[in-house]
């Protein structure tokens, strides 16, 4: 199983990176979990123009990576319980999660995904949302492999 998490980030945090790396390490017995950061000059420039330009730049950066079972994170997405999340990832062998930048995604981009989910109705800082997603992926893998972490 391969799971990729694609995110728009212009800078990283040692604390957040450490937490993500720990979940990647823990998940390695069940799946190849990858953290892929996408940021380029076009995104940086677009984010200074307006929300639509930024969303279009995110779409352009992410579309080449859309293969397998694609899941977008969006505030208007479906909220799942951990067991439902585990079932979703259990049924696929190549899963790609997409976390947008500060402006979210274009509606058209969201329609290209097999699933659109929300981690919560609360708004999280981008890096916090990323850590929460990695934790839920690890939790879902543990549920699917009957590991006691979930309890």
C-alpha positions in Angstrom: 0.0 0.0 0.0 1.2 3.5 -0.9 -0.2 6.7 0.7 1.0 10.1 -0.3 0.1 13.3 1.4 0.6 16.3 -0.8 0.6 19.8 0.7 1.2 23.4 -0.2 3.8 24.8 2.2 6.4 27.6 1.9 8.2 26.8 5.1 8.5 23.9 7.4 8.7 23.6 11.2 11.1 21.3 12.9 8.5 20.4 15.5 5.8 19.6 12.9 8.3 17.8 10.6 9.4 15.7 13.6 5.8 14.6 14.3 5.1 13.8 10.7 8.3 11.8 10.4 7.4 9.8 13.5 4.0 8.9 12.0 5.7 7.9 8.7 8.1 5.7 10.7 5.3 4.1 12.8 3.2 3.5 9.6 6.0 1.9 7.7 5.1 -1.6 8.9 1.7 -1.3 7.2 2.2 1.1 4.2 4.6 3.3 2.4 3.5 6.7 3.8 5.1 9.8 2.1 5.1 13.5 2.9 5.3 15.5 -0.4 5.5 19.3 -0.1 4.6 21.3 -3.3 5.6 24.9 -3.5 6.9 26.9 -6.4 7.3 30.5 -7.7 4.0 30.3 -9.4 2.2 29.5 -6.2 4.1 32.2 -4.3 3.2 34.8 -6.9 -0.4 33.8 -7.3 -1.0 34.0 -3.5 -0.1 37.7 -3.7 -2.6 38.3 -6.5 -5.9 37.0 -5.1 -7.7 33.8 -3.9 -8.7 32.6 -7.4 -5.2 32.9 -8.7 -3.9 31.0 -5.7 -6.5 28.2 -6.1 -5.7 27.9 -9.8 -1.9 27.7 -9.0 -2.6 24.9 -6.4 -4.6 23.0 -9.0 -1.9 23.3 -11.6 0.7 22.1 -9.1 -1.3 19.1 -7.8 -3.0 17.8 -11.0 0.1 15.9 -12.3 0.1 13.9 -9.0 -3.6 12.9 -9.2 -3.4 9.1 -9.6 -4.9 6.3 -7.7 -7.6 7.1 -5.1 -7.5 10.9 -4.6 -8.8 12.5 -1.4 -9.0 16.3 -1.0 -9.2 18.0 2.4 -11.7 20.8 2.4 -13.7 22.5 5.1 -17.0 21.6 3.3 -16.0 17.9 2.9 -17.5 14.9 4.7 -16.5 14.4 8.3 -15.6 10.8 9.1 -15.2 8.8 12.2 -11.9 7.1 12.6 -13.4 3.6 11.8 -15.0 5.0 8.6 -11.7 6.6 7.6 -9.9 3.2 8.2 -12.4 1.5 5.9 -11.8 4.1 3.2 -8.1 3.5 3.2 -8.4 -0.2 3.5 -10.1 -0.5 0.2 -7.3 1.1 -1.8 -3.7 0.4 -2.6 -2.6 3.8 -3.9 -4.1 6.8 -2.0 -3.2 10.4 -2.4 -4.4 13.1 0.0 -4.3 16.8 -1.1 -4.1 19.6 1.4 -4.5 23.0 -0.3 -2.9 26.3 0.6 -4.3 29.2 2.5 -7.2 29.7 0.0 -8.4 26.1 -0.3 -9.3 24.6 -3.7 -11.3 25.5 -6.8 -14.7 23.7 -6.9 -13.7 22.1 -10.2 -10.6 20.6 -8.7 -12.6 19.0 -5.9 -14.9 17.3 -8.4 -11.9 15.4 -9.7 -11.4 13.5 -6.4 -13.0 10.3 -5.4 -13.6 11.7 -1.9 -13.6 15.1 -0.2 -13.2 15.1 3.5 -12.9 17.5 6.4 -10.9 16.8 9.5 -13.2 19.0 11.5 -15.6 21.9 11.3 -12.9 23.8 13.2 -10.3 25.7 11.2 -6.7 24.5 11.8 -3.4 26.1 11.0 -2.1 24.3 7.9 0.6 22.5 9.7 -1.7 21.3 12.5 -4.1 19.9 9.9 -1.2 18.0 8.3 -0.2 16.4 11.6 -3.8 15.5 12.3 -4.1 13.9 8.9 -0.9 11.9 9.4 -2.1 10.7 12.9 -5.5 9.6 11.4 -3.7 7.7 8.6 -1.6 5.9 11.2 -4.7 5.3 13.4 -6.6 4.0 10.3 -3.8 1.6 9.5 -3.7 0.4 13.1 -7.5 -0.2 13.1 -7.2 -2.2 9.8 -4.4 -4.3 11.3 -5.9 -4.8 14.7 -3.2 -3.0 16.5 -4.2 -1.6 19.9 -3.1 2.0 19.2 -6.8 2.9 18.4 -8.0 2.0 21.9 
